[in-house]
Amino acid sequence: MAKSFYHYLMKYRHPKPSNAIEEFANHAFEDHSFPKLSKDYHELCNYLELNGHYLKTMAVFDEAWEAYLNEERK
């Protein structure tokens, strides 16, 4: 995997988010403690479970993670 999950997620930032992943990206950008260099699912999952109050459900993270893995496999 070349880039971190955070780097991947940032392509979804949008001034007027139209879906949950865009909202997640916007909030992660504003979260200065987000593990920006991580490529590890468990590290990110643990962090979000403790600090991801901005996520309505962890399913949003799981969906974004799957898309990240699919893109990194290309």
PDB file of N, CA, C, O and CB in Angstrom:
ATOM      1  N   MET A   1       0.841  -1.185   0.000  1.00  0.00           N
ATOM      2  CA  MET A   1       0.000   0.000   0.000  1.00  0.00           C
ATOM      3  C   MET A   1       0.882   1.243   0.000  1.00  0.00           C
ATOM      4  O   MET A   1       1.736   1.424   0.868  1.00  0.00           O
ATOM      5  CB  MET A   1      -0.954   0.001   1.218  1.00  0.00           C
ATOM      6  N   ALA A   2       0.660   2.063  -0.963  1.00  0.00           N
ATOM      7  CA  ALA A   2       1.507   3.230  -1.134  1.00  0.00           C
ATOM      8  C   ALA A   2       1.136   4.379  -0.206  1.00  0.00           C
ATOM      9  O   ALA A   2       2.016   4.984   0.408  1.00  0.00           O
ATOM     10  CB  ALA A   2       1.444   3.693  -2.552  1.00  0.00           C
ATOM     11  N   LYS A   3      -0.157   4.691  -0.093  1.00  0.00           N
ATOM     12  CA  LYS A   3      -0.528   5.840   0.724  1.00  0.00           C
ATOM     13  C   LYS A   3      -1.333   5.424   1.947  1.00  0.00           C
ATOM     14  O   LYS A   3      -1.928   4.348   1.988  1.00  0.00           O
ATOM     15  CB  LYS A   3      -1.321   6.837  -0.102  1.00  0.00           C
ATOM     16  N   SER A   4      -1.334   6.301   2.932  1.00  0.00           N
ATOM     17  CA  SER A   4      -2.069   6.018   4.155  1.00  0.00           C
ATOM     18  C   SER A   4      -3.573   6.104   3.893  1.00  0.00           C
ATOM     19  O   SER A   4      -4.015   6.668   2.892  1.00  0.00           O
ATOM     20  CB  SER A   4      -1.656   6.996   5.275  1.00  0.00           C
ATOM     21  N   PHE A   5      -4.336   5.539   4.802  1.00  0.00           N
ATOM     22  CA  PHE A   5      -5.796   5.614   4.705  1.00  0.00           C
ATOM     23  C   PHE A   5      -6.252   7.071   4.734  1.00  0.00           C
ATOM     24  O   PHE A   5      -7.133   7.466   3.970  1.00  0.00           O
ATOM     25  CB  PHE A   5      -6.462   4.818   5.853  1.00  0.00           C
ATOM     26  N   TYR A   6      -5.657   7.858   5.608  1.00  0.00           N
ATOM     27  CA  TYR A   6      -6.016   9.275   5.711  1.00  0.00           C
ATOM     28  C   TYR A   6      -5.802   9.987   4.380  1.00  0.00           C
ATOM     29  O   TYR A   6      -6.666  10.736   3.924  1.00  0.00           O
ATOM     30  CB  TYR A   6      -5.194   9.961   6.816  1.00  0.00           C
ATOM     31  N   HIS A   7      -4.657   9.753   3.765  1.00  0.00           N
ATOM     32  CA  HIS A   7      -4.351  10.371   2.466  1.00  0.00           C
ATOM     33  C   HIS A   7      -5.419   9.973   1.443  1.00  0.00           C
ATOM     34  O   HIS A   7      -5.904  10.815   0.687  1.00  0.00           O
ATOM     35  CB  HIS A   7      -2.932   9.946   1.969  1.00  0.00           C
ATOM     36  N   TYR A   8      -5.776   8.699   1.425  1.00  0.00           N
ATOM     37  CA  TYR A   8      -6.831   8.224   0.525  1.00  0.00           C
ATOM     38  C   TYR A   8      -8.151   8.930   0.828  1.00  0.00           C
ATOM     39  O   TYR A   8      -8.825   9.409  -0.084  1.00  0.00           O
ATOM     40  CB  TYR A   8      -7.005   6.693   0.649  1.00  0.00           C
ATOM     41  N   LEU A   9      -8.517   8.995   2.103  1.00  0.00           N
ATOM     42  CA  LEU A   9      -9.800   9.557   2.512  1.00  0.00           C
ATOM     43  C   LEU A   9      -9.928  11.029   2.124  1.00  0.00           C
ATOM     44  O   LEU A   9     -11.031  11.501   1.847  1.00  0.00           O
ATOM     45  CB  LEU A   9      -9.981   9.401   4.012  1.00  0.00           C
ATOM     46  N   MET A  10      -8.833  11.744   2.101  1.00  0.00           N
ATOM     47  CA  MET A  10      -8.880  13.182   1.834  1.00  0.00           C
ATOM     48  C   MET A  10      -9.404  13.516   0.440  1.00  0.00           C
ATOM     49  O   MET A  10      -9.847  14.640   0.203  1.00  0.00           O
ATOM     50  CB  MET A  10      -7.506  13.774   2.006  1.00  0.00           C
ATOM     51  N   LYS A  11      -9.361  12.565  -0.478  1.00  0.00           N
ATOM     52  CA  LYS A  11      -9.904  12.856  -1.812  1.00  0.00           C
ATOM     53  C   LYS A  11     -11.428  12.995  -1.773  1.00  0.00           C
ATOM     54  O   LYS A  11     -12.035  13.459  -2.739  1.00  0.00           O
ATOM     55  CB  LYS A  11      -9.503  11.749  -2.806  1.00  0.00           C
ATOM     56  N   TYR A  12     -12.043  12.594  -0.664  1.00  0.00           N
ATOM     57  CA  TYR A  12     -13.495  12.693  -0.520  1.00  0.00           C
ATOM     58  C   TYR A  12     -13.943  13.956   0.210  1.00  0.00           C
ATOM     59  O   TYR A  12     -15.142  14.162   0.399  1.00  0.00           O
ATOM     60  CB  TYR A  12     -14.014  11.486   0.209  1.00  0.00           C
ATOM     61  N   ARG A  13     -13.006  14.800   0.622  1.00  0.00           N
ATOM     62  CA  ARG A  13     -13.409  16.049   1.268  1.00  0.00           C
ATOM     63  C   ARG A  13     -14.238  16.881   0.307  1.00  0.00           C
ATOM     64  O   ARG A  13     -13.940  16.970  -0.884  1.00  0.00           O
ATOM     65  CB  ARG A  13     -12.177  16.846   1.747  1.00  0.00           C
ATOM     66  N   HIS A  14     -15.279  17.485   0.847  1.00  0.00           N
ATOM     67  CA  HIS A  14     -16.175  18.266   0.001  1.00  0.00           C
ATOM     68  C   HIS A  14     -16.820  19.360   0.846  1.00  0.00           C
ATOM     69  O   HIS A  14     -17.243  19.091   1.970  1.00  0.00           O
ATOM     70  CB  HIS A  14     -17.260  17.359  -0.659  1.00  0.00           C
ATOM     71  N   PRO A  15     -16.904  20.588   0.331  1.00  0.00           N
ATOM     72  CA  PRO A  15     -17.491  21.674   1.123  1.00  0.00           C
ATOM     73  C   PRO A  15     -18.968  21.442   1.455  1.00  0.00           C
ATOM     74  O   PRO A  15     -19.460  21.916   2.479  1.00  0.00           O
ATOM     75  CB  PRO A  15     -17.343  22.984   0.380  1.00  0.00           C
ATOM     76  N   LYS A  16     -19.663  20.719   0.594  1.00  0.00           N
ATOM     77  CA  LYS A  16     -21.068  20.384   0.860  1.00  0.00           C
ATOM     78  C   LYS A  16     -21.220  18.872   0.717  1.00  0.00           C
ATOM     79  O   LYS A  16     -21.667  18.391  -0.324  1.00  0.00           O
ATOM     80  CB  LYS A  16     -22.045  21.152  -0.120  1.00  0.00           C
ATOM     81  N   PRO A  17     -20.851  18.121   1.756  1.00  0.00           N
ATOM     82  CA  PRO A  17     -20.871  16.657   1.642  1.00  0.00           C
ATOM     83  C   PRO A  17     -22.270  16.123   1.309  1.00  0.00           C
ATOM     84  O   PRO A  17     -23.281  16.567   1.853  1.00  0.00           O
ATOM     85  CB  PRO A  17     -20.375  16.025   2.944  1.00  0.00           C
ATOM     86  N   SER A  18     -22.280  15.156   0.396  1.00  0.00           N
ATOM     87  CA  SER A  18     -23.558  14.587  -0.041  1.00  0.00           C
ATOM     88  C   SER A  18     -23.722  13.142   0.407  1.00  0.00           C
ATOM     89  O   SER A  18     -24.747  12.516   0.134  1.00  0.00           O
ATOM     90  CB  SER A  18     -23.680  14.670  -1.553  1.00  0.00           C
ATOM     91  N   ASN A  19     -22.707  12.606   1.098  1.00  0.00           N
ATOM     92  CA  ASN A  19     -22.822  11.237   1.605  1.00  0.00           C
ATOM     93  C   ASN A  19     -21.965  11.083   2.871  1.00  0.00           C
ATOM     94  O   ASN A  19     -21.205  11.977   3.244  1.00  0.00           O
ATOM     95  CB  ASN A  19     -22.385  10.204   0.513  1.00  0.00           C
ATOM     96  N   ALA A  20     -22.113   9.937   3.505  1.00  0.00           N
ATOM     97  CA  ALA A  20     -21.458   9.706   4.801  1.00  0.00           C
ATOM     98  C   ALA A  20     -19.931   9.685   4.695  1.00  0.00           C
ATOM     99  O   ALA A  20     -19.244  10.124   5.618  1.00  0.00           O
ATOM    100  CB  ALA A  20     -21.943   8.393   5.396  1.00  0.00           C
ATOM    101  N   ILE A  21     -19.395   9.182   3.584  1.00  0.00           N
ATOM    102  CA  ILE A  21     -17.931   9.135   3.447  1.00  0.00           C
ATOM    103  C   ILE A  21     -17.362  10.543   3.281  1.00  0.00           C
ATOM    104  O   ILE A  21     -16.294  10.840   3.817  1.00  0.00           O
ATOM    105  CB  ILE A  21     -17.523   8.251   2.241  1.00  0.00           C
ATOM    106  N   GLU A  22     -18.050  11.402   2.558  1.00  0.00           N
ATOM    107  CA  GLU A  22     -17.595  12.788   2.432  1.00  0.00           C
ATOM    108  C   GLU A  22     -17.649  13.486   3.794  1.00  0.00           C
ATOM    109  O   GLU A  22     -16.744  14.250   4.131  1.00  0.00           O
ATOM    110  CB  GLU A  22     -18.458  13.553   1.397  1.00  0.00           C
ATOM    111  N   GLU A  23     -18.695  13.232   4.573  1.00  0.00           N
ATOM    112  CA  GLU A  23     -18.780  13.802   5.923  1.00  0.00           C
ATOM    113  C   GLU A  23     -17.632  13.282   6.789  1.00  0.00           C
ATOM    114  O   GLU A  23     -17.009  14.048   7.525  1.00  0.00           O
ATOM    115  CB  GLU A  23     -20.145  13.459   6.578  1.00  0.00           C
ATOM    116  N   PHE A  24     -17.356  11.986   6.700  1.00  0.00           N
ATOM    117  CA  PHE A  24     -16.253  11.367   7.435  1.00  0.00           C
ATOM    118  C   PHE A  24     -14.935  12.043   7.069  1.00  0.00           C
ATOM    119  O   PHE A  24     -14.149  12.391   7.949  1.00  0.00           O
ATOM    120  CB  PHE A  24     -16.181   9.848   7.141  1.00  0.00           C
ATOM    121  N   ALA A  25     -14.695  12.229   5.781  1.00  0.00           N
ATOM    122  CA  ALA A  25     -13.450  12.862   5.323  1.00  0.00           C
ATOM    123  C   ALA A  25     -13.316  14.276   5.885  1.00  0.00           C
ATOM    124  O   ALA A  25     -12.239  14.664   6.337  1.00  0.00           O
ATOM    125  CB  ALA A  25     -13.401  12.900   3.783  1.00  0.00           C
ATOM    126  N   ASN A  26     -14.386  15.034   5.858  1.00  0.00           N
ATOM    127  CA  ASN A  26     -14.351  16.395   6.387  1.00  0.00           C
ATOM    128  C   ASN A  26     -14.022  16.390   7.879  1.00  0.00           C
ATOM    129  O   ASN A  26     -13.203  17.186   8.339  1.00  0.00           O
ATOM    130  CB  ASN A  26     -15.694  17.101   6.142  1.00  0.00           C
ATOM    131  N   HIS A  27     -14.655  15.498   8.629  1.00  0.00           N
ATOM    132  CA  HIS A  27     -14.405  15.434  10.066  1.00  0.00           C
ATOM    133  C   HIS A  27     -12.988  14.928  10.373  1.00  0.00           C
ATOM    134  O   HIS A  27     -12.328  15.438  11.278  1.00  0.00           O
ATOM    135  CB  HIS A  27     -15.440  14.530  10.738  1.00  0.00           C
ATOM    136  N   ALA A  28     -12.533  13.940   9.629  1.00  0.00           N
ATOM    137  CA  ALA A  28     -11.180  13.425   9.844  1.00  0.00           C
ATOM    138  C   ALA A  28     -10.145  14.519   9.587  1.00  0.00           C
ATOM    139  O   ALA A  28      -9.139  14.596  10.292  1.00  0.00           O
ATOM    140  CB  ALA A  28     -10.912  12.209   8.932  1.00  0.00           C
ATOM    141  N   PHE A  29     -10.383  15.353   8.595  1.00  0.00           N
ATOM    142  CA  PHE A  29      -9.485  16.464   8.295  1.00  0.00           C
ATOM    143  C   PHE A  29      -9.384  17.417   9.486  1.00  0.00           C
ATOM    144  O   PHE A  29      -8.308  17.933   9.787  1.00  0.00           O
ATOM    145  CB  PHE A  29      -9.967  17.221   7.046  1.00  0.00           C
ATOM    146  N   GLU A  30     -10.505  17.643  10.154  1.00  0.00           N
ATOM    147  CA  GLU A  30     -10.540  18.556  11.299  1.00  0.00           C
ATOM    148  C   GLU A  30     -10.056  17.902  12.594  1.00  0.00           C
ATOM    149  O   GLU A  30      -9.827  18.590  13.589  1.00  0.00           O
ATOM    150  CB  GLU A  30     -11.947  19.079  11.493  1.00  0.00           C
ATOM    151  N   ASP A  31      -9.899  16.574  12.586  1.00  0.00           N
ATOM    152  CA  ASP A  31      -9.455  15.820  13.767  1.00  0.00           C
ATOM    153  C   ASP A  31      -7.931  15.789  13.775  1.00  0.00           C
ATOM    154  O   ASP A  31      -7.315  14.971  13.092  1.00  0.00           O
ATOM    155  CB  ASP A  31     -10.045  14.362  13.773  1.00  0.00           C
ATOM    156  N   HIS A  32      -7.335  16.678  14.545  1.00  0.00           N
ATOM    157  CA  HIS A  32      -5.868  16.818  14.526  1.00  0.00           C
ATOM    158  C   HIS A  32      -5.138  15.628  15.141  1.00  0.00           C
ATOM    159  O   HIS A  32      -3.922  15.509  14.988  1.00  0.00           O
ATOM    160  CB  HIS A  32      -5.468  18.074  15.260  1.00  0.00           C
ATOM    161  N   SER A  33      -5.852  14.752  15.827  1.00  0.00           N
ATOM    162  CA  SER A  33      -5.230  13.562  16.420  1.00  0.00           C
ATOM    163  C   SER A  33      -5.381  12.324  15.544  1.00  0.00           C
ATOM    164  O   SER A  33      -4.850  11.264  15.876  1.00  0.00           O
ATOM    165  CB  SER A  33      -5.830  13.290  17.785  1.00  0.00           C
ATOM    166  N   PHE A  34      -6.096  12.445  14.432  1.00  0.00           N
ATOM    167  CA  PHE A  34      -6.317  11.293  13.552  1.00  0.00           C
ATOM    168  C   PHE A  34      -4.965  10.697  13.146  1.00  0.00           C
ATOM    169  O   PHE A  34      -4.046  11.441  12.802  1.00  0.00           O
ATOM    170  CB  PHE A  34      -7.139  11.706  12.287  1.00  0.00           C
ATOM    171  N   PRO A  35      -4.832   9.362  13.182  1.00  0.00           N
ATOM    172  CA  PRO A  35      -3.550   8.723  12.804  1.00  0.00           C
ATOM    173  C   PRO A  35      -3.298   8.834  11.287  1.00  0.00           C
ATOM    174  O   PRO A  35      -3.610   7.921  10.521  1.00  0.00           O
ATOM    175  CB  PRO A  35      -3.548   7.223  13.233  1.00  0.00           C
ATOM    176  N   LYS A  36      -2.740   9.949  10.891  1.00  0.00           N
ATOM    177  CA  LYS A  36      -2.620  10.304   9.470  1.00  0.00           C
ATOM    178  C   LYS A  36      -1.704   9.399   8.652  1.00  0.00           C
ATOM    179  O   LYS A  36      -1.858   9.311   7.434  1.00  0.00           O
ATOM    180  CB  LYS A  36      -2.128  11.696   9.358  1.00  0.00           C
ATOM    181  N   LEU A  37      -0.764   8.733   9.291  1.00  0.00           N
ATOM    182  CA  LEU A  37       0.170   7.897   8.541  1.00  0.00           C
ATOM    183  C   LEU A  37      -0.191   6.413   8.565  1.00  0.00           C
ATOM    184  O   LEU A  37       0.486   5.596   7.941  1.00  0.00           O
ATOM    185  CB  LEU A  37       1.556   8.081   9.086  1.00  0.00           C
ATOM    186  N   SER A  38      -1.242   6.071   9.275  1.00  0.00           N
ATOM    187  CA  SER A  38      -1.575   4.661   9.464  1.00  0.00           C
ATOM    188  C   SER A  38      -2.148   4.005   8.204  1.00  0.00           C
ATOM    189  O   SER A  38      -2.904   4.603   7.439  1.00  0.00           O
ATOM    190  CB  SER A  38      -2.561   4.522  10.597  1.00  0.00           C
ATOM    191  N   LYS A  39      -1.746   2.750   8.036  1.00  0.00           N
ATOM    192  CA  LYS A  39      -2.282   1.878   6.995  1.00  0.00           C
ATOM    193  C   LYS A  39      -2.861   0.622   7.640  1.00  0.00           C
ATOM    194  O   LYS A  39      -3.143  -0.364   6.960  1.00  0.00           O
ATOM    195  CB  LYS A  39      -1.184   1.509   5.957  1.00  0.00           C
ATOM    196  N   ASP A  40      -3.034   0.672   8.963  1.00  0.00           N
ATOM    197  CA  ASP A  40      -3.431  -0.492   9.749  1.00  0.00           C
ATOM    198  C   ASP A  40      -4.904  -0.400  10.172  1.00  0.00           C
ATOM    199  O   ASP A  40      -5.298   0.528  10.878  1.00  0.00           O
ATOM    200  CB  ASP A  40      -2.531  -0.625  10.987  1.00  0.00           C
ATOM    201  N   TYR A  41      -5.697  -1.358   9.740  1.00  0.00           N
ATOM    202  CA  TYR A  41      -7.135  -1.366  10.023  1.00  0.00           C
ATOM    203  C   TYR A  41      -7.409  -1.316  11.519  1.00  0.00           C
ATOM    204  O   TYR A  41      -8.233  -0.520  11.969  1.00  0.00           O
ATOM    205  CB  TYR A  41      -7.788  -2.605   9.417  1.00  0.00           C
ATOM    206  N   HIS A  42      -6.731  -2.151  12.292  1.00  0.00           N
ATOM    207  CA  HIS A  42      -7.015  -2.239  13.726  1.00  0.00           C
ATOM    208  C   HIS A  42      -6.644  -0.954  14.463  1.00  0.00           C
ATOM    209  O   HIS A  42      -7.367  -0.521  15.360  1.00  0.00           O
ATOM    210  CB  HIS A  42      -6.266  -3.416  14.335  1.00  0.00           C
ATOM    211  N   GLU A  43      -5.539  -0.355  14.093  1.00  0.00           N
ATOM    212  CA  GLU A  43      -5.152   0.915  14.706  1.00  0.00           C
ATOM    213  C   GLU A  43      -6.208   1.989  14.438  1.00  0.00           C
ATOM    214  O   GLU A  43      -6.619   2.713  15.344  1.00  0.00           O
ATOM    215  CB  GLU A  43      -3.778   1.372  14.176  1.00  0.00           C
ATOM    216  N   LEU A  44      -6.636   2.077  13.184  1.00  0.00           N
ATOM    217  CA  LEU A  44      -7.633   3.075  12.810  1.00  0.00           C
ATOM    218  C   LEU A  44      -8.981   2.787  13.465  1.00  0.00           C
ATOM    219  O   LEU A  44      -9.650   3.699  13.952  1.00  0.00           O
ATOM    220  CB  LEU A  44      -7.789   3.124  11.292  1.00  0.00           C
ATOM    221  N   CYS A  45      -9.371   1.531  13.474  1.00  0.00           N
ATOM    222  CA  CYS A  45     -10.639   1.122  14.067  1.00  0.00           C
ATOM    223  C   CYS A  45     -10.653   1.452  15.561  1.00  0.00           C
ATOM    224  O   CYS A  45     -11.620   2.024  16.064  1.00  0.00           O
ATOM    225  CB  CYS A  45     -10.881  -0.388  13.843  1.00  0.00           C
ATOM    226  N   ASN A  46      -9.599   1.096  16.257  1.00  0.00           N
ATOM    227  CA  ASN A  46      -9.508   1.396  17.691  1.00  0.00           C
ATOM    228  C   ASN A  46      -9.564   2.900  17.938  1.00  0.00           C
ATOM    229  O   ASN A  46     -10.256   3.365  18.844  1.00  0.00           O
ATOM    230  CB  ASN A  46      -8.211   0.814  18.284  1.00  0.00           C
ATOM    231  N   TYR A  47      -8.839   3.646  17.131  1.00  0.00           N
ATOM    232  CA  TYR A  47      -8.849   5.098  17.295  1.00  0.00           C
ATOM    233  C   TYR A  47     -10.261   5.650  17.120  1.00  0.00           C
ATOM    234  O   TYR A  47     -10.730   6.447  17.932  1.00  0.00           O
ATOM    235  CB  TYR A  47      -7.891   5.761  16.290  1.00  0.00           C
ATOM    236  N   LEU A  48     -10.930   5.221  16.059  1.00  0.00           N
ATOM    237  CA  LEU A  48     -12.263   5.754  15.780  1.00  0.00           C
ATOM    238  C   LEU A  48     -13.293   5.318  16.817  1.00  0.00           C
ATOM    239  O   LEU A  48     -14.207   6.076  17.144  1.00  0.00           O
ATOM    240  CB  LEU A  48     -12.715   5.319  14.401  1.00  0.00           C
ATOM    241  N   GLU A  49     -13.150   4.108  17.329  1.00  0.00           N
ATOM    242  CA  GLU A  49     -14.085   3.661  18.364  1.00  0.00           C
ATOM    243  C   GLU A  49     -13.960   4.523  19.621  1.00  0.00           C
ATOM    244  O   GLU A  49     -14.951   4.751  20.315  1.00  0.00           O
ATOM    245  CB  GLU A  49     -13.837   2.182  18.708  1.00  0.00           C
ATOM    246  N   LEU A  50     -12.758   4.998  19.915  1.00  0.00           N
ATOM    247  CA  LEU A  50     -12.537   5.827  21.098  1.00  0.00           C
ATOM    248  C   LEU A  50     -12.726   7.325  20.830  1.00  0.00           C
ATOM    249  O   LEU A  50     -13.121   8.070  21.728  1.00  0.00           O
ATOM    250  CB  LEU A  50     -11.149   5.583  21.630  1.00  0.00           C
ATOM    251  N   ASN A  51     -12.447   7.761  19.615  1.00  0.00           N
ATOM    252  CA  ASN A  51     -12.422   9.198  19.317  1.00  0.00           C
ATOM    253  C   ASN A  51     -13.310   9.636  18.155  1.00  0.00           C
ATOM    254  O   ASN A  51     -13.444  10.833  17.900  1.00  0.00           O
ATOM    255  CB  ASN A  51     -11.030   9.605  19.027  1.00  0.00           C
ATOM    256  N   GLY A  52     -13.902   8.706  17.464  1.00  0.00           N
ATOM    257  CA  GLY A  52     -14.663   9.033  16.262  1.00  0.00           C
ATOM    258  C   GLY A  52     -16.108   9.374  16.533  1.00  0.00           C
ATOM    259  O   GLY A  52     -17.015   8.849  15.887  1.00  0.00           O
ATOM    260  N   HIS A  53     -16.321  10.262  17.500  1.00  0.00           N
ATOM    261  CA  HIS A  53     -17.684  10.668  17.845  1.00  0.00           C
ATOM    262  C   HIS A  53     -18.431  11.248  16.642  1.00  0.00           C
ATOM    263  O   HIS A  53     -19.661  11.299  16.640  1.00  0.00           O
ATOM    264  CB  HIS A  53     -17.653  11.690  18.975  1.00  0.00           C
ATOM    265  N   TYR A  54     -17.695  11.682  15.631  1.00  0.00           N
ATOM    266  CA  TYR A  54     -18.303  12.269  14.440  1.00  0.00           C
ATOM    267  C   TYR A  54     -18.830  11.219  13.465  1.00  0.00           C
ATOM    268  O   TYR A  54     -19.522  11.559  12.505  1.00  0.00           O
ATOM    269  CB  TYR A  54     -17.301  13.150  13.738  1.00  0.00           C
ATOM    270  N   LEU A  55     -18.510   9.946  13.702  1.00  0.00           N
ATOM    271  CA  LEU A  55     -19.045   8.875  12.842  1.00  0.00           C
ATOM    272  C   LEU A  55     -20.381   8.402  13.398  1.00  0.00           C
ATOM    273  O   LEU A  55     -20.482   8.044  14.571  1.00  0.00           O
ATOM    274  CB  LEU A  55     -18.042   7.679  12.740  1.00  0.00           C
ATOM    275  N   LYS A  56     -21.396   8.402  12.558  1.00  0.00           N
ATOM    276  CA  LYS A  56     -22.705   7.931  13.004  1.00  0.00           C
ATOM    277  C   LYS A  56     -22.674   6.426  13.247  1.00  0.00           C
ATOM    278  O   LYS A  56     -23.357   5.913  14.134  1.00  0.00           O
ATOM    279  CB  LYS A  56     -23.789   8.283  11.970  1.00  0.00           C
ATOM    280  N   THR A  57     -21.878   5.734  12.451  1.00  0.00           N
ATOM    281  CA  THR A  57     -21.725   4.286  12.579  1.00  0.00           C
ATOM    282  C   THR A  57     -20.360   3.874  12.029  1.00  0.00           C
ATOM    283  O   THR A  57     -19.836   4.491  11.102  1.00  0.00           O
ATOM    284  CB  THR A  57     -22.871   3.535  11.835  1.00  0.00           C
ATOM    285  N   MET A  58     -19.802   2.830  12.611  1.00  0.00           N
ATOM    286  CA  MET A  58     -18.501   2.340  12.133  1.00  0.00           C
ATOM    287  C   MET A  58     -18.609   1.730  10.739  1.00  0.00           C
ATOM    288  O   MET A  58     -17.592   1.504  10.082  1.00  0.00           O
ATOM    289  CB  MET A  58     -17.932   1.305  13.109  1.00  0.00           C
ATOM    290  N   ALA A  59     -19.817   1.464  10.287  1.00  0.00           N
ATOM    291  CA  ALA A  59     -20.009   0.939   8.931  1.00  0.00           C
ATOM    292  C   ALA A  59     -19.481   1.921   7.890  1.00  0.00           C
ATOM    293  O   ALA A  59     -19.042   1.508   6.817  1.00  0.00           O
ATOM    294  CB  ALA A  59     -21.498   0.643   8.671  1.00  0.00           C
ATOM    295  N   VAL A  60     -19.518   3.213   8.197  1.00  0.00           N
ATOM    296  CA  VAL A  60     -18.977   4.228   7.278  1.00  0.00           C
ATOM    297  C   VAL A  60     -17.471   4.019   7.121  1.00  0.00           C
ATOM    298  O   VAL A  60     -16.946   4.052   6.008  1.00  0.00           O
ATOM    299  CB  VAL A  60     -19.280   5.675   7.797  1.00  0.00           C
ATOM    300  N   PHE A  61     -16.786   3.805   8.236  1.00  0.00           N
ATOM    301  CA  PHE A  61     -15.342   3.528   8.176  1.00  0.00           C
ATOM    302  C   PHE A  61     -15.092   2.245   7.393  1.00  0.00           C
ATOM    303  O   PHE A  61     -14.208   2.210   6.537  1.00  0.00           O
ATOM    304  CB  PHE A  61     -14.740   3.414   9.604  1.00  0.00           C
ATOM    305  N   ASP A  62     -15.859   1.187   7.673  1.00  0.00           N
ATOM    306  CA  ASP A  62     -15.657  -0.090   6.984  1.00  0.00           C
ATOM    307  C   ASP A  62     -15.846   0.053   5.475  1.00  0.00           C
ATOM    308  O   ASP A  62     -15.096  -0.533   4.695  1.00  0.00           O
ATOM    309  CB  ASP A  62     -16.621  -1.147   7.533  1.00  0.00           C
ATOM    310  N   GLU A  63     -16.836   0.821   5.071  1.00  0.00           N
ATOM    311  CA  GLU A  63     -17.072   1.044   3.638  1.00  0.00           C
ATOM    312  C   GLU A  63     -15.903   1.796   3.014  1.00  0.00           C
ATOM    313  O   GLU A  63     -15.437   1.443   1.931  1.00  0.00           O
ATOM    314  CB  GLU A  63     -18.385   1.827   3.417  1.00  0.00           C
ATOM    315  N   ALA A  64     -15.433   2.829   3.698  1.00  0.00           N
ATOM    316  CA  ALA A  64     -14.288   3.595   3.197  1.00  0.00           C
ATOM    317  C   ALA A  64     -13.030   2.738   3.166  1.00  0.00           C
ATOM    318  O   ALA A  64     -12.227   2.850   2.241  1.00  0.00           O
ATOM    319  CB  ALA A  64     -14.055   4.841   4.063  1.00  0.00           C
ATOM    320  N   TRP A  65     -12.852   1.878   4.176  1.00  0.00           N
ATOM    321  CA  TRP A  65     -11.680   1.002   4.238  1.00  0.00           C
ATOM    322  C   TRP A  65     -11.683   0.023   3.059  1.00  0.00           C
ATOM    323  O   TRP A  65     -10.641  -0.204   2.443  1.00  0.00           O
ATOM    324  CB  TRP A  65     -11.650   0.229   5.581  1.00  0.00           C
ATOM    325  N   GLU A  66     -12.828  -0.548   2.747  1.00  0.00           N
ATOM    326  CA  GLU A  66     -12.919  -1.479   1.612  1.00  0.00           C
ATOM    327  C   GLU A  66     -12.566  -0.782   0.304  1.00  0.00           C
ATOM    328  O   GLU A  66     -11.848  -1.336  -0.528  1.00  0.00           O
ATOM    329  CB  GLU A  66     -14.332  -2.083   1.520  1.00  0.00           C
ATOM    330  N   ALA A  67     -13.071   0.431   0.126  1.00  0.00           N
ATOM    331  CA  ALA A  67     -12.751   1.197  -1.083  1.00  0.00           C
ATOM    332  C   ALA A  67     -11.252   1.501  -1.144  1.00  0.00           C
ATOM    333  O   ALA A  67     -10.645   1.448  -2.213  1.00  0.00           O
ATOM    334  CB  ALA A  67     -13.567   2.513  -1.125  1.00  0.00           C
ATOM    335  N   TYR A  68     -10.665   1.819   0.005  1.00  0.00           N
ATOM    336  CA  TYR A  68      -9.226   2.077   0.097  1.00  0.00           C
ATOM    337  C   TYR A  68      -8.436   0.837  -0.318  1.00  0.00           C
ATOM    338  O   TYR A  68      -7.500   0.932  -1.111  1.00  0.00           O
ATOM    339  CB  TYR A  68      -8.840   2.504   1.531  1.00  0.00           C
ATOM    340  N   LEU A  69      -8.809  -0.315   0.215  1.00  0.00           N
ATOM    341  CA  LEU A  69      -8.106  -1.559  -0.135  1.00  0.00           C
ATOM    342  C   LEU A  69      -8.239  -1.860  -1.623  1.00  0.00           C
ATOM    343  O   LEU A  69      -7.265  -2.251  -2.266  1.00  0.00           O
ATOM    344  CB  LEU A  69      -8.653  -2.740   0.689  1.00  0.00           C
ATOM    345  N   ASN A  70      -9.428  -1.680  -2.168  1.00  0.00           N
ATOM    346  CA  ASN A  70      -9.642  -1.945  -3.595  1.00  0.00           C
ATOM    347  C   ASN A  70      -8.786  -1.030  -4.457  1.00  0.00           C
ATOM    348  O   ASN A  70      -8.225  -1.476  -5.458  1.00  0.00           O
ATOM    349  CB  ASN A  70     -11.121  -1.770  -3.957  1.00  0.00           C
ATOM    350  N   GLU A  71      -8.675   0.228  -4.089  1.00  0.00           N
ATOM    351  CA  GLU A  71      -7.855   1.145  -4.870  1.00  0.00           C
ATOM    352  C   GLU A  71      -6.370   0.822  -4.740  1.00  0.00           C
ATOM    353  O   GLU A  71      -5.624   0.911  -5.715  1.00  0.00           O
ATOM    354  CB  GLU A  71      -8.116   2.577  -4.436  1.00  0.00           C
ATOM    355  N   GLU A  72      -5.949   0.454  -3.554  1.00  0.00           N
ATOM    356  CA  GLU A  72      -4.532   0.146  -3.335  1.00  0.00           C
ATOM    357  C   GLU A  72      -4.116  -1.143  -4.037  1.00  0.00           C
ATOM    358  O   GLU A  72      -2.935  -1.323  -4.331  1.00  0.00           O
ATOM    359  CB  GLU A  72      -4.241   0.036  -1.842  1.00  0.00           C
ATOM    360  N   ARG A  73      -5.047  -2.029  -4.307  1.00  0.00           N
ATOM    361  CA  ARG A  73      -4.723  -3.282  -5.010  1.00  0.00           C
ATOM    362  C   ARG A  73      -4.481  -3.083  -6.492  1.00  0.00           C
ATOM    363  O   ARG A  73      -3.884  -3.941  -7.144  1.00  0.00           O
ATOM    364  CB  ARG A  73      -5.833  -4.281  -4.822  1.00  0.00           C
ATOM    365  N   LYS A  74      -4.934  -1.968  -7.030  1.00  0.00           N
ATOM    366  CA  LYS A  74      -4.808  -1.710  -8.467  1.00  0.00           C
ATOM    367  C   LYS A  74      -3.367  -1.466  -8.869  1.00  0.00           C
ATOM    368  O   LYS A  74      -3.085  -1.234 -10.045  1.00  0.00           O
ATOM    369  CB  LYS A  74      -5.660  -0.518  -8.867  1.00  0.00           C
TER     370      LYS A  74
END
